Amino acid sequence: MAFVEPVTLRDRGIRLEPLALSHEHGLAAAAADGELWRLRVTSVPEPQDTRAYIETALRMREDGNRFAFAVVEDASGKVLGSTSYHDILPAVKRVEIGYTWYRQSVQRTHVNTTCKLMMMGHAFDTLGSHVVGWRTDNYNFASQKAIERLGARKDGVIRGHALRRDGTVRDTVMYSMRSGEWPEAKAQLLYLLERHTLSQ
């Protein structure tokens, strides 16, 4: 039995469902919204590579070290992007959240906060994780701010850690949250989402 079992999560008009080959066209359209593959600090697939991107995620699911979701708008069925649990360590009850990207038109909306709230809640409250982690490129300042806004703490920087798509070597900034920190972080995320709802 895998630590992360297939599940569909729903909240505030957003659905996280297990990534499948049936999401290929929707995911390609999401990546095309803003030509996200051109960003050097992300791993968004180019349109012609979308199927291979999904197949890689499915192989990693079989191996037990990544579980990818499609981010879907519940009302329309439109694919908004993708996110994953990865570096899954059942022995110490730790998962990381990453491989996250959204079509440009929904960036800086409630979508990311809603997705993180669902994934963190599932990790801590259902899976019983002791730690949830994040990692990002040292030059991806927007991602670092978004992770810090969740209440995660910076653990440090792993230097010369991974290749970027352009062949340069990146430093990786590591963050984490422990289960005891989750209730306060959850309250803050719910507060931010309520403020967003009231401002609409």
N, C-alpha and C positions, 0 to 999 in steps of 0.2 A: 504494500500500500504506500503510495507516494505521500510525501509530507504535504504537498499542495495538490489537492484533488480538483478535477474540473468543477467549476462553479460559475454562475452568472450573477453579477452584482448590479443592483439598480439603486439610483438615488437622483432626485432633482432633474429628471428628464434625461439622465445619462445612463447608459448600459455598458458594463464591461462583460464581454462574452469571450470564451476561449477562441483564440485566433485560429482560423481555418483557411484552407485554400479557397473557399467560397468568398472570402473577403478580398481576394486579389484585386479586382477592379476598383472596389471602394477605397482600398488602401492606396492604390496608384493615384486615384483622383485626389485623395487627401494630401499626398506628397506633392502633387502638382500645384496645389493651392499655396502659392508662394515659392515654388521651386525649391523646396526645403533641402533637397539633396546637394544644393550648391553651398550650403553652410559647412565650413571645414571642421566645425567642432561637434557635429552630430553624425549619426549613422543612418540617416533616413535613406531608403533605397531610391535609386532612379527608377522611373516607370517600368523600364524593361527588365529590371532586376527584382521586381516586387514578388514574383512567384518564388524565386530563389530565397528571398528574405524570409518568406513564410515557411518554406521547406526547412531552412536552417533552424528557425524557431521551433518547429515541430520535432526535429531531431534532438534539439536540446531538451525539449519536454520529455522525450523518450528516455534520455539519459538522466533525467531527474534534476538538472541544474538550472532550468529556466522554464517558466510558465508564462506564455505571452497571451495578452488580451487584445481584442479589437475594441476601440472606444467608439461607441455608436450612439447617435442621437435617437432616443427611444421613439419619439413621435414619427420621425421621417424614415428611420432606418439608415440614415446617412452615416458613413464611416468618417469619424473625426480624426482618427490617428491610432496609435498603439502604445501600450505600456506593458511592463513585465515584472514578475518576481524573477530574480536571478541570483546566482551564487547561493543557492538554497543549501543550507547546512542543517539537516534534521538533528544530528547528534547534539548540537548546541542550541537548537531552535532559533536559528538566525536566517533571515532572508534579506535580500536587497531589492529595492525598487528602482528600475531603470529602463533603458531602451525606450524612453518616453518621448513622444513627439506628437504634435497636433497640427492640423491644417492651420494655415496662417490666420484665417478668418475667425477662428475661435480662441486664438491666443490672447492672454490677458482678459479672459472672461472667467466665469465660475467653473469652467470645465476642469481645469487642472486641480483646483482645490477640491472639487467634488470627487474626482478620481482618486486623489491621494487619501481623502477621508475614507473612502470605501476600502482601498487597499490596505491602509494602515489598520483600520478597524478589523478587517478580516484577518490580517496577520497577527495582531495582538489578541483580539477577543475570540476568534474562532480557532486559529492554528496554535495559539498559545506561544507565539514567538517571544523570546526574551529580548531580542534586539532586531531592529529594522535598520538597514543601512542604505546609503546612497553614495554614488561616486560620479564625478563629472570632470570634464576637461578644465585645466587651470585657466584657460582663456574663455570658458563659457560662463561669463559673469552673470548673465540672466539666469542660468540654471542654478548657480550658487545662491543667488538671492532668493530664488523660488524655494530651494531646499531649506534655507535658513528661516524663511517665512513659515515653514511647517513646524518649526520648533526643534529641528535637528541640531545636533552639536558637531562642530568641526573636529574630526579626529586628527587630521594631519594631511600631509601631501606625500604621495609616493612619486619619487622623481624618476624620469625616464621609464614610464610604466607601460605605455601602449602606443601603437601606431595610429596616426590619423589617416583619413582616406587620401590625403595628399602626400603621404609618405613621411611626413615629419613625425617626430617622437614627442608625445605629450607627457606632461606631469598630470597626475590624477589627484583631485581633491576628494578626500573621504569624509563622510558624515555618518552619524548614527543617532538613534534614539532607543533608549531602554524602556522596557514595559512600564516601569514606575513613572516615567515621564509622559506616558501616553494620555492619561486622563486630562492633564492640563493642556496638552497640545490639542486634544480633541475639542475641548471647550473653546479654545481660541479659533480653531478652524470653523466650528459651528457659528461662532460670533461673526467671523468674516463673511460667511455665506449668508447669514441673516441680513447683514448690512448691505450686501450686494442685492439681495431680493428687495429690500426696502427702497433702494436707490433706483430701481427700474421703473 
